[in-house]
Amino acid sequence: MNPKFLSQLGLAMRAGKLVTGDEGVFKAIRAGEAKLVIMAADASANTRKKFQDKCHFYGVTLMEIGTKYELGRSIGKEMRVTIGVLDGGFAQMLQKSQENPAEVKHIDQ
């Protein structure tokens, strides 16, 4: 997983711009506060379906990335399945870091 993405996620947590947990993220989506939802790739099929439907209905971007443990560790918590980003700037920065590969590429010898 992209270490830059994980460090940016931790930065957003320290800035108080994240909400975690199913109910907290659902509430942020319904209230129009969530700009981006990040879901662990190893989330259950039921959770995946609920969040895909909810994000599609409310027009919120959904990213599936990393594991529950990676997401939790990046924000200084135990495992986390879903994270809602409440700030547009952080949401844009996180999406951009996933679209662009690292500046330094490894050369196979």
N, CA, C and O atoms as CSV, one atom per row, in Angstrom:
chain,resi,resn,atom,element,x,y,z
A,1,MET,N,N,0.842,-1.191,0.000
A,1,MET,CA,C,0.000,0.000,0.000
A,1,MET,C,C,0.879,1.242,0.000
A,1,MET,O,O,1.986,1.227,0.538
A,2,ASN,N,N,0.394,2.294,-0.591
A,2,ASN,CA,C,1.125,3.540,-0.763
A,2,ASN,C,C,1.394,4.214,0.594
A,2,ASN,O,O,0.453,4.641,1.263
A,3,PRO,N,N,2.676,4.312,1.008
A,3,PRO,CA,C,2.982,4.932,2.303
A,3,PRO,C,C,2.616,6.416,2.356
A,3,PRO,O,O,2.283,6.938,3.419
A,4,LYS,N,N,2.679,7.089,1.215
A,4,LYS,CA,C,2.300,8.504,1.168
A,4,LYS,C,C,0.813,8.662,1.508
A,4,LYS,O,O,0.429,9.568,2.249
A,5,PHE,N,N,-0.012,7.775,0.961
A,5,PHE,CA,C,-1.450,7.788,1.239
A,5,PHE,C,C,-1.694,7.596,2.732
A,5,PHE,O,O,-2.497,8.310,3.332
A,6,LEU,N,N,-0.998,6.629,3.330
A,6,LEU,CA,C,-1.185,6.336,4.751
A,6,LEU,C,C,-0.765,7.512,5.625
A,6,LEU,O,O,-1.437,7.821,6.609
A,7,SER,N,N,0.341,8.172,5.277
A,7,SER,CA,C,0.783,9.312,6.088
A,7,SER,C,C,-0.184,10.491,5.939
A,7,SER,O,O,-0.427,11.217,6.903
A,8,GLN,N,N,-0.733,10.683,4.741
A,8,GLN,CA,C,-1.713,11.750,4.543
A,8,GLN,C,C,-3.001,11.465,5.314
A,8,GLN,O,O,-3.645,12.384,5.821
A,9,LEU,N,N,-3.365,10.204,5.397
A,9,LEU,CA,C,-4.542,9.811,6.167
A,9,LEU,C,C,-4.313,10.108,7.651
A,9,LEU,O,O,-5.216,10.589,8.336
A,10,GLY,N,N,-3.118,9.822,8.142
A,10,GLY,CA,C,-2.775,10.142,9.527
A,10,GLY,C,C,-2.807,11.636,9.784
A,10,GLY,O,O,-3.238,12.076,10.851
A,11,LEU,N,N,-2.353,12.422,8.811
A,11,LEU,CA,C,-2.373,13.879,8.922
A,11,LEU,C,C,-3.815,14.386,9.021
A,11,LEU,O,O,-4.115,15.267,9.826
A,12,ALA,N,N,-4.692,13.830,8.204
A,12,ALA,CA,C,-6.107,14.215,8.241
A,12,ALA,C,C,-6.731,13.861,9.589
A,12,ALA,O,O,-7.573,14.601,10.097
A,13,MET,N,N,-6.322,12.733,10.170
A,13,MET,CA,C,-6.835,12.328,11.488
A,13,MET,C,C,-6.387,13.325,12.552
A,13,MET,O,O,-7.188,13.743,13.389
A,14,ARG,N,N,-5.111,13.707,12.523
A,14,ARG,CA,C,-4.604,14.659,13.510
A,14,ARG,C,C,-5.264,16.024,13.360
A,14,ARG,O,O,-5.388,16.770,14.331
A,15,ALA,N,N,-5.688,16.350,12.134
A,15,ALA,CA,C,-6.372,17.623,11.891
A,15,ALA,C,C,-7.850,17.567,12.277
A,15,ALA,O,O,-8.535,18.589,12.246
A,16,GLY,N,N,-8.342,16.387,12.638
A,16,GLY,CA,C,-9.739,16.244,13.047
A,16,GLY,C,C,-10.712,16.242,11.886
A,16,GLY,O,O,-11.870,16.626,12.050
A,17,LYS,N,N,-10.261,15.816,10.713
A,17,LYS,CA,C,-11.093,15.840,9.516
A,17,LYS,C,C,-11.574,14.460,9.086
A,17,LYS,O,O,-12.011,14.288,7.948
A,18,LEU,N,N,-11.499,13.467,9.984
A,18,LEU,CA,C,-11.961,12.121,9.672
A,18,LEU,C,C,-13.031,11.683,10.648
A,18,LEU,O,O,-13.088,12.150,11.786
A,19,VAL,N,N,-13.877,10.782,10.188
A,19,VAL,CA,C,-14.843,10.107,11.048
A,19,VAL,C,C,-14.713,8.616,10.735
A,19,VAL,O,O,-14.557,8.234,9.575
A,20,THR,N,N,-14.778,7.775,11.772
A,20,THR,CA,C,-14.614,6.341,11.559
A,20,THR,C,C,-15.799,5.580,12.126
A,20,THR,O,O,-16.594,6.113,12.901
A,21,GLY,N,N,-15.897,4.337,11.727
A,21,GLY,CA,C,-16.987,3.482,12.196
A,21,GLY,C,C,-18.200,3.591,11.290
A,21,GLY,O,O,-18.491,4.654,10.740
A,22,ASP,N,N,-18.894,2.490,11.144
A,22,ASP,CA,C,-20.041,2.433,10.228
A,22,ASP,C,C,-21.063,3.539,10.487
A,22,ASP,O,O,-21.431,4.273,9.570
A,23,GLU,N,N,-21.516,3.659,11.722
A,23,GLU,CA,C,-22.574,4.637,12.018
A,23,GLU,C,C,-22.098,6.071,11.830
A,23,GLU,O,O,-22.832,6.901,11.294
A,24,GLY,N,N,-20.887,6.367,12.263
A,24,GLY,CA,C,-20.344,7.721,12.096
A,24,GLY,C,C,-20.194,8.106,10.644
A,24,GLY,O,O,-20.497,9.234,10.256
A,25,VAL,N,N,-19.724,7.165,9.837
A,25,VAL,CA,C,-19.545,7.433,8.408
A,25,VAL,C,C,-20.901,7.559,7.719
A,25,VAL,O,O,-21.087,8.445,6.884
A,26,PHE,N,N,-21.856,6.680,8.060
A,26,PHE,CA,C,-23.208,6.791,7.484
A,26,PHE,C,C,-23.830,8.143,7.811
A,26,PHE,O,O,-24.438,8.776,6.948
A,27,LYS,N,N,-23.678,8.581,9.051
A,27,LYS,CA,C,-24.242,9.861,9.471
A,27,LYS,C,C,-23.615,11.012,8.670
A,27,LYS,O,O,-24.320,11.927,8.245
A,28,ALA,N,N,-22.297,10.965,8.467
A,28,ALA,CA,C,-21.605,12.008,7.699
A,28,ALA,C,C,-22.047,12.007,6.233
A,28,ALA,O,O,-22.176,13.066,5.619
A,29,ILE,N,N,-22.274,10.824,5.681
A,29,ILE,CA,C,-22.738,10.731,4.285
A,29,ILE,C,C,-24.133,11.348,4.165
A,29,ILE,O,O,-24.381,12.166,3.280
A,30,ARG,N,N,-25.037,10.952,5.059
A,30,ARG,CA,C,-26.407,11.465,5.015
A,30,ARG,C,C,-26.472,12.976,5.214
A,30,ARG,O,O,-27.306,13.650,4.610
A,31,ALA,N,N,-25.591,13.508,6.062
A,31,ALA,CA,C,-25.587,14.940,6.358
A,31,ALA,C,C,-24.876,15.752,5.277
A,31,ALA,O,O,-24.879,16.982,5.323
A,32,GLY,N,N,-24.268,15.071,4.305
A,32,GLY,CA,C,-23.554,15.765,3.245
A,32,GLY,C,C,-22.183,16.270,3.674
A,32,GLY,O,O,-21.587,17.103,2.992
A,33,GLU,N,N,-21.679,15.772,4.801
A,33,GLU,CA,C,-20.381,16.200,5.312
A,33,GLU,C,C,-19.229,15.395,4.733
A,33,GLU,O,O,-18.118,15.911,4.618
A,34,ALA,N,N,-19.470,14.143,4.365
A,34,ALA,CA,C,-18.408,13.273,3.852
A,34,ALA,C,C,-18.085,13.641,2.408
A,34,ALA,O,O,-18.971,13.681,1.555
A,35,LYS,N,N,-16.823,13.907,2.144
A,35,LYS,CA,C,-16.369,14.228,0.787
A,35,LYS,C,C,-15.776,13.001,0.113
A,35,LYS,O,O,-15.722,12.919,-1.114
A,36,LEU,N,N,-15.330,12.048,0.926
A,36,LEU,CA,C,-14.708,10.818,0.439
A,36,LEU,C,C,-14.895,9.746,1.503
A,36,LEU,O,O,-14.795,10.024,2.698
A,37,VAL,N,N,-15.167,8.523,1.068
A,37,VAL,CA,C,-15.246,7.392,1.983
A,37,VAL,C,C,-14.189,6.385,1.564
A,37,VAL,O,O,-14.097,6.003,0.397
A,38,ILE,N,N,-13.396,5.964,2.535
A,38,ILE,CA,C,-12.353,4.970,2.295
A,38,ILE,C,C,-12.773,3.700,3.000
A,38,ILE,O,O,-13.075,3.708,4.194
A,39,MET,N,N,-12.792,2.595,2.245
A,39,MET,CA,C,-13.211,1.312,2.801
A,39,MET,C,C,-12.096,0.301,2.589
A,39,MET,O,O,-11.470,0.274,1.529
A,40,ALA,N,N,-11.847,-0.526,3.591
A,40,ALA,CA,C,-10.835,-1.564,3.491
A,40,ALA,C,C,-11.221,-2.565,2.409
A,40,ALA,O,O,-12.389,-2.928,2.269
A,41,ALA,N,N,-10.225,-3.005,1.648
A,41,ALA,CA,C,-10.480,-3.964,0.576
A,41,ALA,C,C,-10.934,-5.309,1.134
A,41,ALA,O,O,-11.572,-6.087,0.424
A,42,ASP,N,N,-10.613,-5.593,2.395
A,42,ASP,CA,C,-11.018,-6.860,2.995
A,42,ASP,C,C,-12.299,-6.734,3.829
A,42,ASP,O,O,-12.544,-7.547,4.720
A,43,ALA,N,N,-13.107,-5.721,3.539
A,43,ALA,CA,C,-14.400,-5.560,4.219
A,43,ALA,C,C,-15.342,-6.686,3.777
A,43,ALA,O,O,-15.181,-7.255,2.697
A,44,SER,N,N,-16.307,-6.990,4.610
A,44,SER,CA,C,-17.253,-8.058,4.273
A,44,SER,C,C,-18.116,-7.642,3.082
A,44,SER,O,O,-18.245,-6.455,2.780
A,45,ALA,N,N,-18.699,-8.625,2.418
A,45,ALA,CA,C,-19.540,-8.354,1.252
A,45,ALA,C,C,-20.735,-7.494,1.638
A,45,ALA,O,O,-21.136,-6.615,0.874
A,46,ASN,N,N,-21.310,-7.733,2.813
A,46,ASN,CA,C,-22.458,-6.967,3.279
A,46,ASN,C,C,-22.089,-5.494,3.491
A,46,ASN,O,O,-22.814,-4.597,3.061
A,47,THR,N,N,-20.961,-5.256,4.154
A,47,THR,CA,C,-20.494,-3.893,4.391
A,47,THR,C,C,-20.184,-3.193,3.070
A,47,THR,O,O,-20.548,-2.035,2.867
A,48,ARG,N,N,-19.513,-3.908,2.185
A,48,ARG,CA,C,-19.166,-3.347,0.872
A,48,ARG,C,C,-20.433,-2.902,0.132
A,48,ARG,O,O,-20.476,-1.802,-0.419
A,49,LYS,N,N,-21.455,-3.750,0.119
A,49,LYS,CA,C,-22.706,-3.434,-0.584
A,49,LYS,C,C,-23.396,-2.226,0.042
A,49,LYS,O,O,-23.863,-1.342,-0.675
A,50,LYS,N,N,-23.466,-2.180,1.379
A,50,LYS,CA,C,-24.130,-1.061,2.059
A,50,LYS,C,C,-23.451,0.271,1.716
A,50,LYS,O,O,-24.122,1.258,1.413
A,51,PHE,N,N,-22.131,0.286,1.767
A,51,PHE,CA,C,-21.426,1.538,1.512
A,51,PHE,C,C,-21.424,1.913,0.033
A,51,PHE,O,O,-21.494,3.096,-0.300
A,52,GLN,N,N,-21.346,0.931,-0.851
A,52,GLN,CA,C,-21.427,1.236,-2.285
A,52,GLN,C,C,-22.778,1.869,-2.603
A,52,GLN,O,O,-22.840,2.870,-3.316
A,53,ASP,N,N,-23.847,1.300,-2.086
A,53,ASP,CA,C,-25.190,1.829,-2.338
A,53,ASP,C,C,-25.362,3.233,-1.755
A,53,ASP,O,O,-25.864,4.133,-2.427
A,54,LYS,N,N,-24.941,3.412,-0.502
A,54,LYS,CA,C,-25.109,4.695,0.180
A,54,LYS,C,C,-24.281,5.785,-0.510
A,54,LYS,O,O,-24.774,6.892,-0.727
A,55,CYS,N,N,-23.040,5.479,-0.850
A,55,CYS,CA,C,-22.179,6.476,-1.512
A,55,CYS,C,C,-22.702,6.821,-2.907
A,55,CYS,O,O,-22.669,7.981,-3.318
A,56,HIS,N,N,-23.179,5.820,-3.622
A,56,HIS,CA,C,-23.736,6.070,-4.958
A,56,HIS,C,C,-24.970,6.973,-4.860
A,56,HIS,O,O,-25.111,7.921,-5.633
A,57,PHE,N,N,-25.851,6.679,-3.918
A,57,PHE,CA,C,-27.079,7.445,-3.759
A,57,PHE,C,C,-26.795,8.909,-3.413
A,57,PHE,O,O,-27.443,9.811,-3.944
A,58,TYR,N,N,-25.823,9.145,-2.518
A,58,TYR,CA,C,-25.525,10.503,-2.078
A,58,TYR,C,C,-24.416,11.183,-2.890
A,58,TYR,O,O,-24.069,12.333,-2.622
A,59,GLY,N,N,-23.866,10.479,-3.872
A,59,GLY,CA,C,-22.843,11.076,-4.739
A,59,GLY,C,C,-21.506,11.300,-4.056
A,59,GLY,O,O,-20.821,12.286,-4.333
A,60,VAL,N,N,-21.134,10.398,-3.172
A,60,VAL,CA,C,-19.854,10.491,-2.466
A,60,VAL,C,C,-18.885,9.480,-3.073
A,60,VAL,O,O,-19.254,8.330,-3.311
A,61,THR,N,N,-17.657,9.902,-3.321
A,61,THR,CA,C,-16.647,9.009,-3.881
A,61,THR,C,C,-16.266,7.958,-2.849
A,61,THR,O,O,-16.070,8.267,-1.673
A,62,LEU,N,N,-16.162,6.707,-3.304
A,62,LEU,CA,C,-15.796,5.588,-2.443
A,62,LEU,C,C,-14.509,4.971,-2.969
A,62,LEU,O,O,-14.414,4.630,-4.148
A,63,MET,N,N,-13.524,4.829,-2.098
A,63,MET,CA,C,-12.260,4.176,-2.458
A,63,MET,C,C,-12.129,2.900,-1.638
A,63,MET,O,O,-12.347,2.910,-0.427
A,64,GLU,N,N,-11.775,1.810,-2.296
A,64,GLU,CA,C,-11.472,0.566,-1.591
A,64,GLU,C,C,-9.968,0.391,-1.654
A,64,GLU,O,O,-9.388,0.242,-2.730
A,65,ILE,N,N,-9.342,0.413,-0.480
A,65,ILE,CA,C,-7.881,0.361,-0.452
A,65,ILE,C,C,-7.382,-0.204,0.864
A,65,ILE,O,O,-7.970,0.055,1.914
A,66,GLY,N,N,-6.329,-0.956,0.819
A,66,GLY,CA,C,-5.669,-1.460,2.020
A,66,GLY,C,C,-6.486,-2.470,2.790
A,66,GLY,O,O,-7.562,-2.893,2.369
A,67,THR,N,N,-5.945,-2.840,3.924
A,67,THR,CA,C,-6.634,-3.775,4.815
A,67,THR,C,C,-7.164,-3.008,6.024
A,67,THR,O,O,-6.820,-1.846,6.239
A,68,LYS,N,N,-7.990,-3.668,6.793
A,68,LYS,CA,C,-8.531,-3.062,8.012
A,68,LYS,C,C,-7.402,-2.635,8.944
A,68,LYS,O,O,-7.460,-1.578,9.572
A,69,TYR,N,N,-6.385,-3.472,9.020
A,69,TYR,CA,C,-5.266,-3.193,9.923
A,69,TYR,C,C,-4.424,-2.019,9.428
A,69,TYR,O,O,-3.995,-1.189,10.230
A,70,GLU,N,N,-4.182,-1.937,8.117
A,70,GLU,CA,C,-3.406,-0.825,7.565
A,70,GLU,C,C,-4.131,0.502,7.772
A,70,GLU,O,O,-3.518,1.498,8.157
A,71,LEU,N,N,-5.434,0.512,7.515
A,71,LEU,CA,C,-6.203,1.746,7.698
A,71,LEU,C,C,-6.201,2.172,9.164
A,71,LEU,O,O,-6.003,3.348,9.466
A,72,GLY,N,N,-6.417,1.238,10.062
A,72,GLY,CA,C,-6.423,1.558,11.480
A,72,GLY,C,C,-5.071,2.056,11.964
A,72,GLY,O,O,-4.990,3.049,12.687
A,73,ARG,N,N,-4.022,1.371,11.567
A,73,ARG,CA,C,-2.680,1.750,11.993
A,73,ARG,C,C,-2.302,3.141,11.496
A,73,ARG,O,O,-1.615,3.884,12.197
A,74,SER,N,N,-2.741,3.496,10.297
A,74,SER,CA,C,-2.384,4.801,9.729
A,74,SER,C,C,-3.004,5.971,10.499
A,74,SER,O,O,-2.484,7.086,10.456
A,75,ILE,N,N,-4.109,5.721,11.198
A,75,ILE,CA,C,-4.742,6.798,11.964
A,75,ILE,C,C,-4.567,6.615,13.471
A,75,ILE,O,O,-5.180,7.330,14.263
A,76,GLY,N,N,-3.725,5.653,13.861
A,76,GLY,CA,C,-3.428,5.462,15.269
A,76,GLY,C,C,-4.515,4.754,16.054
A,76,GLY,O,O,-4.651,4.965,17.259
A,77,LYS,N,N,-5.282,3.925,15.389
A,77,LYS,CA,C,-6.372,3.186,16.040
A,77,LYS,C,C,-6.199,1.695,15.783
A,77,LYS,O,O,-5.271,1.266,15.096
A,78,GLU,N,N,-7.106,0.923,16.348
A,78,GLU,CA,C,-7.168,-0.493,16.013
A,78,GLU,C,C,-7.666,-0.590,14.568
A,78,GLU,O,O,-7.723,0.421,13.868
A,79,MET,N,N,-8.019,-1.769,14.126
A,79,MET,CA,C,-8.469,-1.910,12.738
A,79,MET,C,C,-9.720,-1.077,12.471
A,79,MET,O,O,-10.592,-0.944,13.330
A,80,ARG,N,N,-9.787,-0.526,11.277
A,80,ARG,CA,C,-10.922,0.279,10.832
A,80,ARG,C,C,-11.344,-0.205,9.449
A,80,ARG,O,O,-10.509,-0.377,8.561
A,81,VAL,N,N,-12.648,-0.423,9.273
A,81,VAL,CA,C,-13.175,-0.881,7.989
A,81,VAL,C,C,-13.524,0.312,7.111
A,81,VAL,O,O,-13.269,0.291,5.907
A,82,THR,N,N,-14.105,1.351,7.702
A,82,THR,CA,C,-14.504,2.526,6.932
A,82,THR,C,C,-14.015,3.806,7.593
A,82,THR,O,O,-13.977,3.929,8.817
A,83,ILE,N,N,-13.642,4.753,6.740
A,83,ILE,CA,C,-13.202,6.069,7.195
A,83,ILE,C,C,-13.863,7.096,6.291
A,83,ILE,O,O,-13.834,6.963,5.068
A,84,GLY,N,N,-14.453,8.111,6.884
A,84,GLY,CA,C,-15.045,9.209,6.122
A,84,GLY,C,C,-14.162,10.444,6.230
A,84,GLY,O,O,-13.763,10.833,7.327
A,85,VAL,N,N,-13.859,11.060,5.096
A,85,VAL,CA,C,-13.049,12.277,5.063
A,85,VAL,C,C,-14.009,13.459,4.963
A,85,VAL,O,O,-14.820,13.532,4.040
A,86,LEU,N,N,-13.913,14.382,5.918
A,86,LEU,CA,C,-14.863,15.483,6.007
A,86,LEU,C,C,-14.392,16.765,5.316
A,86,LEU,O,O,-15.175,17.703,5.169
A,87,ASP,N,N,-13.160,16.819,4.900
A,87,ASP,CA,C,-12.597,18.024,4.302
A,87,ASP,C,C,-12.311,17.790,2.824
A,87,ASP,O,O,-11.692,16.790,2.462
A,88,GLY,N,N,-12.760,18.708,1.968
A,88,GLY,CA,C,-12.570,18.572,0.531
A,88,GLY,C,C,-11.115,18.574,0.120
A,88,GLY,O,O,-10.732,17.844,-0.795
A,89,GLY,N,N,-10.298,19.378,0.774
A,89,GLY,CA,C,-8.870,19.440,0.455
A,89,GLY,C,C,-8.163,18.131,0.751
A,89,GLY,O,O,-7.378,17.642,-0.061
A,90,PHE,N,N,-8.445,17.564,1.922
A,90,PHE,CA,C,-7.848,16.270,2.267
A,90,PHE,C,C,-8.352,15.175,1.331
A,90,PHE,O,O,-7.583,14.304,0.923
A,91,ALA,N,N,-9.631,15.212,0.991
A,91,ALA,CA,C,-10.201,14.204,0.091
A,91,ALA,C,C,-9.504,14.253,-1.259
A,91,ALA,O,O,-9.157,13.215,-1.823
A,92,GLN,N,N,-9.303,15.446,-1.771
A,92,GLN,CA,C,-8.640,15.616,-3.065
A,92,GLN,C,C,-7.186,15.138,-2.996
A,92,GLN,O,O,-6.703,14.474,-3.913
A,93,MET,N,N,-6.495,15.477,-1.908
A,93,MET,CA,C,-5.101,15.080,-1.731
A,93,MET,C,C,-4.968,13.550,-1.659
A,93,MET,O,O,-4.053,12.979,-2.253
A,94,LEU,N,N,-5.870,12.898,-0.940
A,94,LEU,CA,C,-5.827,11.444,-0.806
A,94,LEU,C,C,-6.104,10.757,-2.140
A,94,LEU,O,O,-5.442,9.779,-2.487
A,95,GLN,N,N,-7.084,11.268,-2.888
A,95,GLN,CA,C,-7.390,10.684,-4.194
A,95,GLN,C,C,-6.218,10.854,-5.148
A,95,GLN,O,O,-5.883,9.938,-5.899
A,96,LYS,N,N,-5.604,12.013,-5.119
A,96,LYS,CA,C,-4.481,12.300,-6.014
A,96,LYS,C,C,-3.283,11.415,-5.693
A,96,LYS,O,O,-2.580,10.977,-6.604
A,97,SER,N,N,-3.038,11.146,-4.412
A,97,SER,CA,C,-1.894,10.313,-4.040
A,97,SER,C,C,-2.086,8.869,-4.494
A,97,SER,O,O,-1.104,8.151,-4.678
A,98,GLN,N,N,-3.313,8.436,-4.675
A,98,GLN,CA,C,-3.569,7.089,-5.175
A,98,GLN,C,C,-3.506,7.021,-6.695
A,98,GLN,O,O,-3.180,5.976,-7.257
A,99,GLU,N,N,-3.813,8.121,-7.360
A,99,GLU,CA,C,-3.778,8.140,-8.819
A,99,GLU,C,C,-2.353,8.200,-9.349
A,99,GLU,O,O,-2.024,7.570,-10.354
A,100,ASN,N,N,-1.511,8.970,-8.659
A,100,ASN,CA,C,-0.136,9.158,-9.104
A,100,ASN,C,C,0.784,8.173,-8.408
A,100,ASN,O,O,0.825,8.127,-7.178
A,101,PRO,N,N,1.527,7.383,-9.179
A,101,PRO,CA,C,2.489,6.485,-8.546
A,101,PRO,C,C,3.608,7.302,-7.900
A,101,PRO,O,O,3.749,8.496,-8.164
A,102,ALA,N,N,4.374,6.664,-7.079
A,102,ALA,CA,C,5.484,7.338,-6.388
A,102,ALA,C,C,6.430,7.986,-7.405
A,102,ALA,O,O,6.620,7.486,-8.513
A,103,GLU,N,N,7.015,9.113,-6.990
A,103,GLU,CA,C,7.931,9.813,-7.881
A,103,GLU,C,C,9.172,8.976,-8.181
A,103,GLU,O,O,9.733,9.060,-9.274
A,104,VAL,N,N,9.590,8.183,-7.224
A,104,VAL,CA,C,10.789,7.372,-7.391
A,104,VAL,C,C,10.353,5.952,-7.741
A,104,VAL,O,O,9.608,5.320,-6.992
A,105,LYS,N,N,10.814,5.467,-8.861
A,105,LYS,CA,C,10.468,4.119,-9.290
A,105,LYS,C,C,11.671,3.208,-9.115
A,105,LYS,O,O,12.808,3.619,-9.344
A,106,HIS,N,N,11.419,1.978,-8.711
A,106,HIS,CA,C,12.482,1.016,-8.535
A,106,HIS,C,C,12.895,0.464,-9.891
A,106,HIS,O,O,12.058,0.220,-10.760
A,107,ILE,N,N,14.172,0.276,-10.052
A,107,ILE,CA,C,14.701,-0.257,-11.311
A,107,ILE,C,C,15.060,-1.719,-11.075
A,107,ILE,O,O,15.840,-2.039,-10.178
A,108,ASP,N,N,14.491,-2.595,-11.881
A,108,ASP,CA,C,14.817,-4.017,-11.777
A,108,ASP,C,C,16.161,-4.268,-12.418
A,108,ASP,O,O,16.436,-3.807,-13.526
A,109,GLN,N,N,17.004,-5.015,-11.698
A,109,GLN,CA,C,18.332,-5.313,-12.261
A,109,GLN,C,C,18.430,-6.747,-12.632
A,109,GLN,O,O,19.470,-7.188,-13.121
